[in-house]
Amino acid sequence: MIRVIETNLSMDYENNIKDHQSRVIEIDSWEEFIDEIINAKTVLRNSSIGSLHGCTIPRQSKVENLIYDDIHLSCDVYNFAGMKTKKLVYKI
C-alpha cells in the first residue's frame, strides 16, 4: 500500500475554482491507480487521515487531459451534468 494526496478543485464554467478538498488515501499501487483514472472506474475510498470519504471518480464521469509521471497525476473529470473537477494527485 502507498499513500497519495488527492486534491479536487470544483470549477465553474469559466474555469474559476469554486471549492477544493484534499485527502490522503491509500492505494494498492500507482500503476493500478492510474489505470482506474484512465478507465474512469468508480472506487470508494476512505481517507487515511481525517474524515473525507468518497469515490475517486464519480459514476458516469468522463476523464480528459490526463497527465502523469512517477509521482504526479492531473486530469479533468466531468460528471454526468458536465460540471468540471480538476483532480491533482501526488504520491507521498
Residue pairs with C-beta under 8 A, 6 or more apart in sequence:
1 26
1 27
1 28
2 26
2 27
2 28
2 29
2 30
2 91
2 92
3 24
3 25
3 26
3 27
3 48
3 91
3 92
4 24
4 25
4 27
4 30
4 33
4 89
4 90
4 91
4 92
5 22
5 23
5 24
5 89
5 90
5 92
6 22
6 23
6 24
6 25
6 56
6 87
6 88
6 89
7 20
7 21
7 22
7 87
7 88
7 89
7 90
8 20
8 21
8 22
8 77
8 85
8 86
8 87
8 88
9 17
9 19
9 20
9 85
9 86
9 87
9 88
10 17
10 18
10 19
10 20
10 83
10 84
10 85
11 17
11 18
11 83
11 84
11 85
11 86
12 18
13 84
15 84
17 86
21 52
23 47
23 49
23 50
23 52
24 47
24 48
24 49
24 50
24 92
25 45
25 46
25 47
25 48
25 56
26 45
26 48
27 33
27 45
30 70
30 91
33 56
33 73
33 89
34 68
34 73
35 41
36 43
36 56
36 57
37 56
37 57
37 63
37 66
37 68
37 73
37 75
37 87
38 63
38 66
40 57
40 61
40 62
40 63
41 56
41 57
42 55
42 56
42 57
42 58
42 59
42 61
43 55
43 56
43 57
44 53
44 54
44 55
45 53
45 54
45 55
45 56
46 53
47 53
57 63
57 77
58 77
58 79
58 80
59 80
60 79
60 80
61 77
61 78
61 79
61 80
62 77
62 78
63 75
63 76
63 77
63 78
64 75
64 76
64 78
65 74
65 75
65 76
66 73
66 74
66 75
67 73
67 74
67 75
68 74
70 91
71 90
71 91
72 88
72 89
72 90
72 91
73 87
73 88
73 89
73 90
74 86
74 87
74 88
74 89
75 86
75 87
76 84
76 85
76 86
76 87
77 84
77 85
77 86
77 87
78 84
78 85
79 85
